[in-house]
């Protein structure tokens, strides 16, 4: 048998093996649904989809612009439909510790006590950040 005859025989065998298709049922468990359906008034309506999913209309929240109300009340503190926002009291009615609360960036590592838990948590966090940065570098 020549080399072309062997080649033909292999191609025929390969074509026959490629034609074999198993007759298993195809399960579409992982496929996303292309359209969503809602039940409104007993009738099925198909919702329009955007690129990511159903388009949700944005709510426009009212913004308080009255300067007198902004100075006297904590706007947005009332979560109920009735009632009014919490009124701001004078500074003397609040506890002393409230004015000492640190609102800026965390204290530098040198200011922390080496015997405290917060100090060692910061050390661990910075070491983890350093390790992750080194891990991202190119390996040679």
HELIX and SHEET records of a PDB file:
HELIX    1   1 UNK A    3  UNK A   19  1                                  17    
HELIX    2   2 UNK A   67  UNK A   72  1                                   6    
HELIX    3   3 UNK A   91  UNK A   93  5                                   3    
HELIX    4   4 UNK A   96  UNK A  100  5                                   5    
HELIX    5   5 UNK A  109  UNK A  111  5                                   3    
HELIX    6   6 UNK A  117  UNK A  136  1                                  20    
SHEET    1   A 2 UNK A  37  UNK A  40  0                                        
SHEET    2   A 2 UNK A  43  UNK A  46 -1                                        
SHEET    1   B 2 UNK A  73  UNK A  74  0                                        
SHEET    2   B 2 UNK A  86  UNK A  87 -1                                        
END                                                                             
